[in-house]
Every structure is written in C-alpha cells, then in structure tokens.
Amino acid sequence: MINAKIEKAFNEQITHELESAHLYLSMAAYFQGLGWDGMASWMKKQAREEENHAMKFFEHINDRGGR
C-alpha cells in the first residue's frame, strides 16, 4: 500500500503533468495557425511526453493499490 502523503503528492504531480501537456497543445495549435508546422510538431511531441510522465505516475499509484 502506498503512503497517503506520497499518494497525494503523486496525484498532484499527475495534474501538473497534464496541465503542461495542455499548454504544449495550446502552443501547437497557435504555431499550426501560423503555418509553422515544424514548431507545432515539436510542441505536440512535448505534449505526448508530458502525458507519458503522467501515465507513469498513474501506473505507479495503481500498482501499489492507491487511487
């Protein structure tokens, strides 16, 4: 079982990771609108990376019986 304090901190980190992913997607949309496809692509890649970080925390919590 995961310690409640650690579980809370990990859940907060998941929120931060997903907020970062959202910001990267927003920037991707902005750059796409300017026709800067390379920058848009890079921002989308960064968004996916942040989502992957969130999922690692998610799996860690679940593997230890947390919520």
N, CA, C and O atoms as a Maestro MAE file, in Angstrom:
{
 s_m_m2io_version
 :::
 2.0.0
}

f_m_ct {
 s_m_title
 :::
 protein
 m_atom[268] {
  # First column is atom index #
  i_m_mmod_type
  r_m_x_coord
  r_m_y_coord
  r_m_z_coord
  i_m_residue_number
  s_m_chain_name
  s_m_pdb_residue_name
  s_m_pdb_atom_name
  i_m_atomic_number
  :::
  1 25 0.842 -1.189 0.000 1 A "MET " " N  " 7
  2 3 0.000 0.000 0.000 1 A "MET " " CA " 6
  3 2 0.882 1.246 0.000 1 A "MET " " C  " 6
  4 15 1.932 1.281 0.642 1 A "MET " " O  " 8
  5 25 0.447 2.242 -0.714 2 A "ILE " " N  " 7
  6 3 1.208 3.476 -0.846 2 A "ILE " " CA " 6
  7 2 0.866 4.430 0.307 2 A "ILE " " C  " 6
  8 15 -0.289 4.525 0.722 2 A "ILE " " O  " 8
  9 25 1.861 5.117 0.805 3 A "ASN " " N  " 7
  10 3 1.688 6.107 1.862 3 A "ASN " " CA " 6
  11 2 0.754 7.213 1.374 3 A "ASN " " C  " 6
  12 15 0.900 7.688 0.247 3 A "ASN " " O  " 8
  13 25 -0.199 7.627 2.200 4 A "ALA " " N  " 7
  14 3 -1.208 8.619 1.796 4 A "ALA " " CA " 6
  15 2 -0.590 9.950 1.384 4 A "ALA " " C  " 6
  16 15 -1.051 10.583 0.434 4 A "ALA " " O  " 8
  17 25 0.448 10.375 2.094 5 A "LYS " " N  " 7
  18 3 1.102 11.651 1.759 5 A "LYS " " CA " 6
  19 2 1.777 11.573 0.391 5 A "LYS " " C  " 6
  20 15 1.708 12.512 -0.402 5 A "LYS " " O  " 8
  21 25 2.429 10.444 0.126 6 A "ILE " " N  " 7
  22 3 3.087 10.240 -1.162 6 A "ILE " " CA " 6
  23 2 2.043 10.138 -2.274 6 A "ILE " " C  " 6
  24 15 2.208 10.704 -3.355 6 A "ILE " " O  " 8
  25 25 0.972 9.409 -1.989 7 A "GLU " " N  " 7
  26 3 -0.102 9.265 -2.979 7 A "GLU " " CA " 6
  27 2 -0.666 10.629 -3.377 7 A "GLU " " C  " 6
  28 15 -0.887 10.897 -4.558 7 A "GLU " " O  " 8
  29 25 -0.896 11.483 -2.384 8 A "LYS " " N  " 7
  30 3 -1.419 12.830 -2.656 8 A "LYS " " CA " 6
  31 2 -0.439 13.626 -3.512 8 A "LYS " " C  " 6
  32 15 -0.842 14.298 -4.461 8 A "LYS " " O  " 8
  33 25 0.838 13.549 -3.179 9 A "ALA " " N  " 7
  34 3 1.858 14.280 -3.943 9 A "ALA " " CA " 6
  35 2 1.940 13.765 -5.376 9 A "ALA " " C  " 6
  36 15 2.066 14.556 -6.312 9 A "ALA " " O  " 8
  37 25 1.870 12.444 -5.556 10 A "PHE " " N  " 7
  38 3 1.903 11.884 -6.896 10 A "PHE " " CA " 6
  39 2 0.681 12.321 -7.703 10 A "PHE " " C  " 6
  40 15 0.803 12.644 -8.885 10 A "PHE " " O  " 8
  41 25 -0.479 12.333 -7.083 11 A "ASN " " N  " 7
  42 3 -1.682 12.777 -7.783 11 A "ASN " " CA " 6
  43 2 -1.592 14.249 -8.182 11 A "ASN " " C  " 6
  44 15 -2.052 14.638 -9.256 11 A "ASN " " O  " 8
  45 25 -1.002 15.055 -7.318 12 A "GLU " " N  " 7
  46 3 -0.788 16.466 -7.666 12 A "GLU " " CA " 6
  47 2 0.174 16.576 -8.845 12 A "GLU " " C  " 6
  48 15 -0.007 17.419 -9.723 12 A "GLU " " O  " 8
  49 25 1.191 15.725 -8.861 13 A "GLN " " N  " 7
  50 3 2.145 15.750 -9.974 13 A "GLN " " CA " 6
  51 2 1.476 15.338 -11.278 13 A "GLN " " C  " 6
  52 15 1.775 15.897 -12.333 13 A "GLN " " O  " 8
  53 25 0.578 14.371 -11.214 14 A "ILE " " N  " 7
  54 3 -0.181 13.991 -12.412 14 A "ILE " " CA " 6
  55 2 -0.908 15.208 -12.963 14 A "ILE " " C  " 6
  56 15 -0.898 15.452 -14.169 14 A "ILE " " O  " 8
  57 25 -1.537 15.969 -12.080 15 A "THR " " N  " 7
  58 3 -2.238 17.188 -12.503 15 A "THR " " CA " 6
  59 2 -1.280 18.149 -13.196 15 A "THR " " C  " 6
  60 15 -1.606 18.699 -14.248 15 A "THR " " O  " 8
  61 25 -0.107 18.353 -12.616 16 A "HIS " " N  " 7
  62 3 0.881 19.265 -13.223 16 A "HIS " " CA " 6
  63 2 1.339 18.774 -14.594 16 A "HIS " " C  " 6
  64 15 1.486 19.562 -15.529 16 A "HIS " " O  " 8
  65 25 1.560 17.473 -14.702 17 A "GLU " " N  " 7
  66 3 1.997 16.912 -15.985 17 A "GLU " " CA " 6
  67 2 0.930 17.124 -17.061 17 A "GLU " " C  " 6
  68 15 1.242 17.503 -18.190 17 A "GLU " " O  " 8
  69 25 -0.323 16.877 -16.701 18 A "LEU " " N  " 7
  70 3 -1.406 17.026 -17.681 18 A "LEU " " CA " 6
  71 2 -1.669 18.500 -18.013 18 A "LEU " " C  " 6
  72 15 -2.015 18.825 -19.149 18 A "LEU " " O  " 8
  73 25 -1.509 19.386 -17.035 19 A "GLU " " N  " 7
  74 3 -1.621 20.815 -17.329 19 A "GLU " " CA " 6
  75 2 -0.532 21.249 -18.306 19 A "GLU " " C  " 6
  76 15 -0.785 22.036 -19.218 19 A "GLU " " O  " 8
  77 25 0.667 20.736 -18.112 20 A "SER " " N  " 7
  78 3 1.770 21.047 -19.036 20 A "SER " " CA " 6
  79 2 1.460 20.531 -20.432 20 A "SER " " C  " 6
  80 15 1.705 21.221 -21.422 20 A "SER " " O  " 8
  81 25 0.922 19.319 -20.513 21 A "ALA " " N  " 7
  82 3 0.558 18.765 -21.820 21 A "ALA " " CA " 6
  83 2 -0.460 19.668 -22.502 21 A "ALA " " C  " 6
  84 15 -0.371 19.903 -23.708 21 A "ALA " " O  " 8
  85 25 -1.418 20.171 -21.751 22 A "HIS " " N  " 7
  86 3 -2.436 21.053 -22.321 22 A "HIS " " CA " 6
  87 2 -1.806 22.348 -22.849 22 A "HIS " " C  " 6
  88 15 -2.172 22.830 -23.921 22 A "HIS " " O  " 8
  89 25 -0.867 22.899 -22.094 23 A "LEU " " N  " 7
  90 3 -0.190 24.117 -22.554 23 A "LEU " " CA " 6
  91 2 0.594 23.863 -23.840 23 A "LEU " " C  " 6
  92 15 0.573 24.683 -24.758 23 A "LEU " " O  " 8
  93 25 1.279 22.735 -23.902 24 A "TYR " " N  " 7
  94 3 2.005 22.401 -25.130 24 A "TYR " " CA " 6
  95 2 1.053 22.245 -26.314 24 A "TYR " " C  " 6
  96 15 1.366 22.672 -27.425 24 A "TYR " " O  " 8
  97 25 -0.096 21.638 -26.078 25 A "LEU " " N  " 7
  98 3 -1.074 21.500 -27.170 25 A "LEU " " CA " 6
  99 2 -1.601 22.864 -27.601 25 A "LEU " " C  " 6
  100 15 -1.825 23.098 -28.788 25 A "LEU " " O  " 8
  101 25 -1.799 23.757 -26.645 26 A "SER " " N  " 7
  102 3 -2.235 25.115 -26.978 26 A "SER " " CA " 6
  103 2 -1.206 25.816 -27.850 26 A "SER " " C  " 6
  104 15 -1.549 26.488 -28.823 26 A "SER " " O  " 8
  105 25 0.060 25.650 -27.486 27 A "MET " " N  " 7
  106 3 1.119 26.253 -28.286 27 A "MET " " CA " 6
  107 2 1.195 25.603 -29.669 27 A "MET " " C  " 6
  108 15 1.455 26.280 -30.663 27 A "MET " " O  " 8
  109 25 0.969 24.300 -29.728 28 A "ALA " " N  " 7
  110 3 0.960 23.608 -31.021 28 A "ALA " " CA " 6
  111 2 -0.129 24.177 -31.917 28 A "ALA " " C  " 6
  112 15 0.094 24.399 -33.107 28 A "ALA " " O  " 8
  113 25 -1.303 24.414 -31.351 29 A "ALA " " N  " 7
  114 3 -2.406 24.982 -32.141 29 A "ALA " " CA " 6
  115 2 -2.046 26.379 -32.642 29 A "ALA " " C  " 6
  116 15 -2.329 26.728 -33.788 29 A "ALA " " O  " 8
  117 25 -1.423 27.169 -31.778 30 A "TYR " " N  " 7
  118 3 -1.015 28.519 -32.164 30 A "TYR " " CA " 6
  119 2 -0.026 28.463 -33.334 30 A "TYR " " C  " 6
  120 15 -0.201 29.153 -34.338 30 A "TYR " " O  " 8
  121 25 1.005 27.643 -33.194 31 A "PHE " " N  " 7
  122 3 2.011 27.541 -34.250 31 A "PHE " " CA " 6
  123 2 1.424 26.956 -35.533 31 A "PHE " " C  " 6
  124 15 1.795 27.366 -36.632 31 A "PHE " " O  " 8
  125 25 0.514 26.004 -35.391 32 A "GLN " " N  " 7
  126 3 -0.151 25.436 -36.572 32 A "GLN " " CA " 6
  127 2 -0.909 26.538 -37.321 32 A "GLN " " C  " 6
  128 15 -0.901 26.595 -38.551 32 A "GLN " " O  " 8
  129 25 -1.561 27.408 -36.549 33 A "GLY " " N  " 7
  130 3 -2.301 28.512 -37.156 33 A "GLY " " CA " 6
  131 2 -1.408 29.479 -37.914 33 A "GLY " " C  " 6
  132 15 -1.842 30.105 -38.881 33 A "GLY " " O  " 8
  133 25 -0.167 29.600 -37.478 34 A "LEU " " N  " 7
  134 3 0.791 30.465 -38.169 34 A "LEU " " CA " 6
  135 2 1.429 29.774 -39.365 34 A "LEU " " C  " 6
  136 15 2.152 30.390 -40.148 34 A "LEU " " O  " 8
  137 25 1.146 28.478 -39.488 35 A "GLY " " N  " 7
  138 3 1.769 27.724 -40.566 35 A "GLY " " CA " 6
  139 2 3.158 27.228 -40.222 35 A "GLY " " C  " 6
  140 15 3.901 26.789 -41.101 35 A "GLY " " O  " 8
  141 25 3.511 27.296 -38.956 36 A "TRP " " N  " 7
  142 3 4.823 26.836 -38.500 36 A "TRP " " CA " 6
  143 2 4.715 25.366 -38.107 36 A "TRP " " C  " 6
  144 15 4.732 25.024 -36.925 36 A "TRP " " O  " 8
  145 25 4.608 24.522 -39.093 37 A "ASP " " N  " 7
  146 3 4.341 23.105 -38.854 37 A "ASP " " CA " 6
  147 2 5.433 22.409 -38.054 37 A "ASP " " C  " 6
  148 15 5.140 21.525 -37.249 37 A "ASP " " O  " 8
  149 25 6.669 22.790 -38.261 38 A "GLY " " N  " 7
  150 3 7.766 22.184 -37.512 38 A "GLY " " CA " 6
  151 2 7.655 22.462 -36.025 38 A "GLY " " C  " 6
  152 15 7.812 21.561 -35.201 38 A "GLY " " O  " 8
  153 25 7.384 23.716 -35.684 39 A "MET " " N  " 7
  154 3 7.214 24.075 -34.267 39 A "MET " " CA " 6
  155 2 5.983 23.400 -33.683 39 A "MET " " C  " 6
  156 15 6.006 22.933 -32.544 39 A "MET " " O  " 8
  157 25 4.910 23.350 -34.464 40 A "ALA " " N  " 7
  158 3 3.683 22.696 -33.998 40 A "ALA " " CA " 6
  159 2 3.950 21.225 -33.710 40 A "ALA " " C  " 6
  160 15 3.493 20.695 -32.697 40 A "ALA " " O  " 8
  161 25 4.677 20.576 -34.583 41 A "SER " " N  " 7
  162 3 5.013 19.170 -34.406 41 A "SER " " CA " 6
  163 2 5.847 18.957 -33.148 41 A "SER " " C  " 6
  164 15 5.620 18.006 -32.400 41 A "SER " " O  " 8
  165 25 6.806 19.837 -32.920 42 A "TRP " " N  " 7
  166 3 7.660 19.728 -31.737 42 A "TRP " " CA " 6
  167 2 6.840 19.906 -30.464 42 A "TRP " " C  " 6
  168 15 7.047 19.185 -29.488 42 A "TRP " " O  " 8
  169 25 5.916 20.855 -30.468 43 A "MET " " N  " 7
  170 3 5.057 21.082 -29.298 43 A "MET " " CA " 6
  171 2 4.147 19.882 -29.036 43 A "MET " " C  " 6
  172 15 3.910 19.521 -27.883 43 A "MET " " O  " 8
  173 25 3.643 19.271 -30.095 44 A "LYS " " N  " 7
  174 3 2.824 18.066 -29.918 44 A "LYS " " CA " 6
  175 2 3.652 16.943 -29.309 44 A "LYS " " C  " 6
  176 15 3.165 16.189 -28.467 44 A "LYS " " O  " 8
  177 25 4.897 16.838 -29.736 45 A "LYS " " N  " 7
  178 3 5.784 15.811 -29.176 45 A "LYS " " CA " 6
  179 2 6.001 16.070 -27.685 45 A "LYS " " C  " 6
  180 15 6.003 15.134 -26.885 45 A "LYS " " O  " 8
  181 25 6.181 17.324 -27.316 46 A "GLN " " N  " 7
  182 3 6.360 17.661 -25.901 46 A "GLN " " CA " 6
  183 2 5.101 17.327 -25.097 46 A "GLN " " C  " 6
  184 15 5.187 16.851 -23.965 46 A "GLN " " O  " 8
  185 25 3.936 17.579 -25.692 47 A "ALA " " N  " 7
  186 3 2.670 17.256 -25.021 47 A "ALA " " CA " 6
  187 2 2.577 15.760 -24.749 47 A "ALA " " C  " 6
  188 15 2.182 15.346 -23.659 47 A "ALA " " O  " 8
  189 25 2.938 14.959 -25.732 48 A "ARG " " N  " 7
  190 3 2.904 13.496 -25.549 48 A "ARG " " CA " 6
  191 2 3.872 13.053 -24.453 48 A "ARG " " C  " 6
  192 15 3.577 12.135 -23.687 48 A "ARG " " O  " 8
  193 25 5.008 13.703 -24.385 49 A "GLU " " N  " 7
  194 3 5.984 13.369 -23.349 49 A "GLU " " CA " 6
  195 2 5.412 13.642 -21.958 49 A "GLU " " C  " 6
  196 15 5.573 12.833 -21.044 49 A "GLU " " O  " 8
  197 25 4.742 14.789 -21.803 50 A "GLU " " N  " 7
  198 3 4.129 15.111 -20.512 50 A "GLU " " CA " 6
  199 2 3.017 14.120 -20.167 50 A "GLU " " C  " 6
  200 15 2.864 13.730 -19.009 50 A "GLU " " O  " 8
  201 25 2.246 13.716 -21.171 51 A "GLU " " N  " 7
  202 3 1.207 12.705 -20.941 51 A "GLU " " CA " 6
  203 2 1.835 11.391 -20.497 51 A "GLU " " C  " 6
  204 15 1.303 10.715 -19.616 51 A "GLU " " O  " 8
  205 25 2.958 11.026 -21.099 52 A "ASN " " N  " 7
  206 3 3.663 9.807 -20.698 52 A "ASN " " CA " 6
  207 2 4.139 9.887 -19.251 52 A "ASN " " C  " 6
  208 15 4.064 8.906 -18.511 52 A "ASN " " O  " 8
  209 25 4.630 11.065 -18.852 53 A "HIS " " N  " 7
  210 3 5.037 11.233 -17.453 53 A "HIS " " CA " 6
  211 2 3.850 11.009 -16.529 53 A "HIS " " C  " 6
  212 15 3.962 10.309 -15.522 53 A "HIS " " O  " 8
  213 25 2.718 11.602 -16.870 54 A "ALA " " N  " 7
  214 3 1.511 11.446 -16.047 54 A "ALA " " CA " 6
  215 2 1.127 9.982 -15.930 54 A "ALA " " C  " 6
  216 15 0.758 9.520 -14.850 54 A "ALA " " O  " 8
  217 25 1.211 9.253 -17.027 55 A "MET " " N  " 7
  218 3 0.827 7.851 -17.011 55 A "MET " " CA " 6
  219 2 1.788 7.003 -16.177 55 A "MET " " C  " 6
  220 15 1.373 6.012 -15.575 55 A "MET " " O  " 8
  221 25 3.047 7.375 -16.135 56 A "LYS " " N  " 7
  222 3 3.991 6.641 -15.292 56 A "LYS " " CA " 6
  223 2 3.610 6.786 -13.816 56 A "LYS " " C  " 6
  224 15 3.643 5.812 -13.064 56 A "LYS " " O  " 8
  225 25 3.251 7.994 -13.409 57 A "PHE " " N  " 7
  226 3 2.785 8.201 -12.040 57 A "PHE " " CA " 6
  227 2 1.484 7.433 -11.801 57 A "PHE " " C  " 6
  228 15 1.313 6.806 -10.756 57 A "PHE " " O  " 8
  229 25 0.584 7.483 -12.759 58 A "PHE " " N  " 7
  230 3 -0.696 6.777 -12.673 58 A "PHE " " CA " 6
  231 2 -0.471 5.283 -12.431 58 A "PHE " " C  " 6
  232 15 -1.053 4.695 -11.518 58 A "PHE " " O  " 8
  233 25 0.374 4.685 -13.252 59 A "GLU " " N  " 7
  234 3 0.648 3.253 -13.124 59 A "GLU " " CA " 6
  235 2 1.325 2.937 -11.796 59 A "GLU " " C  " 6
  236 15 1.015 1.925 -11.167 59 A "GLU " " O  " 8
  237 25 2.235 3.783 -11.372 60 A "HIS " " N  " 7
  238 3 2.926 3.574 -10.095 60 A "HIS " " CA " 6
  239 2 1.926 3.555 -8.941 60 A "HIS " " C  " 6
  240 15 1.982 2.680 -8.077 60 A "HIS " " O  " 8
  241 25 1.014 4.522 -8.931 61 A "ILE " " N  " 7
  242 3 -0.012 4.588 -7.884 61 A "ILE " " CA " 6
  243 2 -0.893 3.336 -7.922 61 A "ILE " " C  " 6
  244 15 -1.124 2.699 -6.894 61 A "ILE " " O  " 8
  245 25 -1.376 2.994 -9.104 62 A "ASN " " N  " 7
  246 3 -2.257 1.834 -9.240 62 A "ASN " " CA " 6
  247 2 -1.561 0.523 -8.867 62 A "ASN " " C  " 6
  248 15 -2.168 -0.351 -8.249 62 A "ASN " " O  " 8
  249 25 -0.314 0.392 -9.237 63 A "ASP " " N  " 7
  250 3 0.437 -0.824 -8.915 63 A "ASP " " CA " 6
  251 2 0.583 -1.025 -7.408 63 A "ASP " " C  " 6
  252 15 0.783 -2.147 -6.942 63 A "ASP " " O  " 8
  253 25 0.485 0.051 -6.661 64 A "ARG " " N  " 7
  254 3 0.640 -0.018 -5.220 64 A "ARG " " CA " 6
  255 2 -0.692 0.089 -4.460 64 A "ARG " " C  " 6
  256 15 -0.714 0.320 -3.251 64 A "ARG " " O  " 8
  257 25 -1.786 -0.082 -5.187 65 A "GLY " " N  " 7
  258 3 -3.101 -0.102 -4.555 65 A "GLY " " CA " 6
  259 2 -3.664 1.260 -4.201 65 A "GLY " " C  " 6
  260 15 -4.616 1.359 -3.426 65 A "GLY " " O  " 8
  261 25 -3.089 2.303 -4.758 66 A "GLY " " N  " 7
  262 3 -3.572 3.652 -4.481 66 A "GLY " " CA " 6
  263 2 -4.681 4.072 -5.404 66 A "GLY " " C  " 6
  264 15 -5.120 3.311 -6.265 66 A "GLY " " O  " 8
  265 25 -5.123 5.279 -5.216 67 A "ARG " " N  " 7
  266 3 -6.181 5.859 -6.039 67 A "ARG " " CA " 6
  267 2 -5.743 7.210 -6.577 67 A "ARG " " C  " 6
  268 15 -6.500 7.863 -7.296 67 A "ARG " " O  " 8
  :::
 }
 m_bond[267] {
  # First column is bond index #
  i_m_from
  i_m_to
  i_m_order
  :::
  1 1 2 1
  2 2 3 1
  3 3 4 2
  4 3 5 1
  5 5 6 1
  6 6 7 1
  7 7 8 2
  8 7 9 1
  9 9 10 1
  10 10 11 1
  11 11 12 2
  12 11 13 1
  13 13 14 1
  14 14 15 1
  15 15 16 2
  16 15 17 1
  17 17 18 1
  18 18 19 1
  19 19 20 2
  20 19 21 1
  21 21 22 1
  22 22 23 1
  23 23 24 2
  24 23 25 1
  25 25 26 1
  26 26 27 1
  27 27 28 2
  28 27 29 1
  29 29 30 1
  30 30 31 1
  31 31 32 2
  32 31 33 1
  33 33 34 1
  34 34 35 1
  35 35 36 2
  36 35 37 1
  37 37 38 1
  38 38 39 1
  39 39 40 2
  40 39 41 1
  41 41 42 1
  42 42 43 1
  43 43 44 2
  44 43 45 1
  45 45 46 1
  46 46 47 1
  47 47 48 2
  48 47 49 1
  49 49 50 1
  50 50 51 1
  51 51 52 2
  52 51 53 1
  53 53 54 1
  54 54 55 1
  55 55 56 2
  56 55 57 1
  57 57 58 1
  58 58 59 1
  59 59 60 2
  60 59 61 1
  61 61 62 1
  62 62 63 1
  63 63 64 2
  64 63 65 1
  65 65 66 1
  66 66 67 1
  67 67 68 2
  68 67 69 1
  69 69 70 1
  70 70 71 1
  71 71 72 2
  72 71 73 1
  73 73 74 1
  74 74 75 1
  75 75 76 2
  76 75 77 1
  77 77 78 1
  78 78 79 1
  79 79 80 2
  80 79 81 1
  81 81 82 1
  82 82 83 1
  83 83 84 2
  84 83 85 1
  85 85 86 1
  86 86 87 1
  87 87 88 2
  88 87 89 1
  89 89 90 1
  90 90 91 1
  91 91 92 2
  92 91 93 1
  93 93 94 1
  94 94 95 1
  95 95 96 2
  96 95 97 1
  97 97 98 1
  98 98 99 1
  99 99 100 2
  100 99 101 1
  101 101 102 1
  102 102 103 1
  103 103 104 2
  104 103 105 1
  105 105 106 1
  106 106 107 1
  107 107 108 2
  108 107 109 1
  109 109 110 1
  110 110 111 1
  111 111 112 2
  112 111 113 1
  113 113 114 1
  114 114 115 1
  115 115 116 2
  116 115 117 1
  117 117 118 1
  118 118 119 1
  119 119 120 2
  120 119 121 1
  121 121 122 1
  122 122 123 1
  123 123 124 2
  124 123 125 1
  125 125 126 1
  126 126 127 1
  127 127 128 2
  128 127 129 1
  129 129 130 1
  130 130 131 1
  131 131 132 2
  132 131 133 1
  133 133 134 1
  134 134 135 1
  135 135 136 2
  136 135 137 1
  137 137 138 1
  138 138 139 1
  139 139 140 2
  140 139 141 1
  141 141 142 1
  142 142 143 1
  143 143 144 2
  144 143 145 1
  145 145 146 1
  146 146 147 1
  147 147 148 2
  148 147 149 1
  149 149 150 1
  150 150 151 1
  151 151 152 2
  152 151 153 1
  153 153 154 1
  154 154 155 1
  155 155 156 2
  156 155 157 1
  157 157 158 1
  158 158 159 1
  159 159 160 2
  160 159 161 1
  161 161 162 1
  162 162 163 1
  163 163 164 2
  164 163 165 1
  165 165 166 1
  166 166 167 1
  167 167 168 2
  168 167 169 1
  169 169 170 1
  170 170 171 1
  171 171 172 2
  172 171 173 1
  173 173 174 1
  174 174 175 1
  175 175 176 2
  176 175 177 1
  177 177 178 1
  178 178 179 1
  179 179 180 2
  180 179 181 1
  181 181 182 1
  182 182 183 1
  183 183 184 2
  184 183 185 1
  185 185 186 1
  186 186 187 1
  187 187 188 2
  188 187 189 1
  189 189 190 1
  190 190 191 1
  191 191 192 2
  192 191 193 1
  193 193 194 1
  194 194 195 1
  195 195 196 2
  196 195 197 1
  197 197 198 1
  198 198 199 1
  199 199 200 2
  200 199 201 1
  201 201 202 1
  202 202 203 1
  203 203 204 2
  204 203 205 1
  205 205 206 1
  206 206 207 1
  207 207 208 2
  208 207 209 1
  209 209 210 1
  210 210 211 1
  211 211 212 2
  212 211 213 1
  213 213 214 1
  214 214 215 1
  215 215 216 2
  216 215 217 1
  217 217 218 1
  218 218 219 1
  219 219 220 2
  220 219 221 1
  221 221 222 1
  222 222 223 1
  223 223 224 2
  224 223 225 1
  225 225 226 1
  226 226 227 1
  227 227 228 2
  228 227 229 1
  229 229 230 1
  230 230 231 1
  231 231 232 2
  232 231 233 1
  233 233 234 1
  234 234 235 1
  235 235 236 2
  236 235 237 1
  237 237 238 1
  238 238 239 1
  239 239 240 2
  240 239 241 1
  241 241 242 1
  242 242 243 1
  243 243 244 2
  244 243 245 1
  245 245 246 1
  246 246 247 1
  247 247 248 2
  248 247 249 1
  249 249 250 1
  250 250 251 1
  251 251 252 2
  252 251 253 1
  253 253 254 1
  254 254 255 1
  255 255 256 2
  256 255 257 1
  257 257 258 1
  258 258 259 1
  259 259 260 2
  260 259 261 1
  261 261 262 1
  262 262 263 1
  263 263 264 2
  264 263 265 1
  265 265 266 1
  266 266 267 1
  267 267 268 2
  :::
 }
}
